[in-house]
Amino acid sequence: MRTVFFGTAEIACPVLRTLSEMPEVNLLGVVSQPDRPKGRRLVLQPTPIKSLAESLSLPCHQPSNLRRCDATLGWMQALDLDVIVVMAYGQLLASSVLEMPRRGCVNVHTSLLPKYRGAAPIQWAIWNGDAQSGVSLMQMDEGMDTGPIIATQSIPIEATTTAVLLHDQLGELGAQLMRTNLKDFVAGALKPRSQDVAQATHARKITKEDGWIRWVQSAQQIDCQVRALDPWPGCHADWVGPGGHSERFKILQVRVVAEQGGQPGSLLALEAGRLLVACGEGALEIRRLQRLGGRAMEAAAFLAGHPMEPGTTFKAS
């Protein structure tokens, strides 16, 4: 089958690599977002998909606006495509592109649609305390993740699952799902089913402001938040010490504990280097943290050199 792949982010690399290995796929090239400046010096860096495409000796087009890029559109039109495969590309596709291949465009989406349409399905599945996540292979239409579903595959969300871990798991799971179902879909052996609009939810984009911990929440909710926002933007809290001295911390790892009681955000009795914080319901043990401008440390090691008195508080913002 004559195929072009659309993708940009690291999570899409397993799908591109798998497409390149499938004997029934004639992978003719890649479309990715333009290179972006990164780092303090703002040096242009290739997208992960572009880097992989180059290592596979595949042509890579990077239009800033695909709708207006006659060169890329003309290149694809001349390929006489059977299907376009998309994952984490970063732009909605116009109807002219969706209708270009004989079997249209299919997207690998990192949720069990219709749940978590949108930009951040991985983070919201963890933050909301879901028991499972997964991937969906869907036939694309002009909406955002609204097209009919070809196939899905689920995976459990464990008590220790972080966004970075689930990201990697779903990238590989998406490649497996695509490998198993793409050929049958293109051959017409799979009939996509419409999404149940009544069950649809939206996974809005995560912002830096989402990282502030509100200690009035339950310990379980904060634990989910910390795991959902690892590694970006991370979770933050301001500690107020004796005399009103304030320090900002990045909270890297926590654990729900049985201890109860205390004003939300207040430090409970410290035992053997354990940093325990009261929440609106229950309590958390902060296991790893990082001072602003400092290095990440285990709580016991941090407390050995930077004592924090019981009764002092993290702001309950």
Phi, psi and omega in degrees: 000133183279121194222145167237144180251135175250123177188163181223310191278164181303324184298337181276352184298318178300326179292314178298316181298319180294317176303319182293340182264346185283121184296333181277354182257128171258091185278113190262349179162182187225145170240129182223167176291159177298156174299146182239148175288139179222160177080175182296330181269000177053049178278134179298131179238135177294150174294154177305323180290322177297316180299317179292319179301317179296321179292337178265005180059040178255139174296141181232119176261141183227065180288140176287331177219101186299325182298333184251008184261092183297328182296312181291317180297319179293321177301314181292320181299322182286346183280345180055061190284148170272322183201150169247131177255133186232138168206126175051048180280313176109001176220146170288144182264138179289159180301328181297327177280317181301327183267358186291311179283156180302322181252017175076203182243139176241145184237138172263112185246139188269054168203170175268086183301146014274007178285138176062055165290147174115201198278332190227056182294327181295311182297316185288329177298319178288313184300323181278001176076025180296149179279341181211159171230197179166189179232151177234135170259118186230150173276126189280144167235194185280353178276177178269101177062036184254356186287167181295149187267130177272315181196157176224160174214130184258164178211140181288148170260114183276170181295342180251006183291128174253167180298322181293324178291313181295325175307309182292320179297317183287331174299315179290321180295322177297322178295319178296316181298317179294317180300321185284328192244343187297314183300314180294323178296312181297327179282353181086011182275348177243131179255113180297148179250142181294147175285148174277102185301327182296338181263001186287140173229160183248131178257090183295163179296138176282141177239168178299326181296336179294344185280349181286130180275131173255106187290348176288347174288167176288158177301321180296319179295319180291321176302315178298319180298314181298317181289326181290330185257019174262118016260345184232138359275002186079166180251144187229153175204148177257126178261134178251114182267191179302139179075010177084005177298132185241139175226146180259136181233148167263124182267111190265325182209135180226169176213134177289132182235170187279341184304144181231168170094155178104157177292135180308128181097347183279146178280129177274177180306128182273125183240121174047048176077014178268135181253103186252134183234131177287144179238176178302329174216118182081195182214160179239145166259121174278118186261328176221142180207171183212124174290153176301120181084359180256193179253157178293138183218151168293147185301318182299317179293321179295313183295332179298328181251348183221077183301141176234119188284140171303142182096337171289167191224152160271135180304134185274042181283000000 
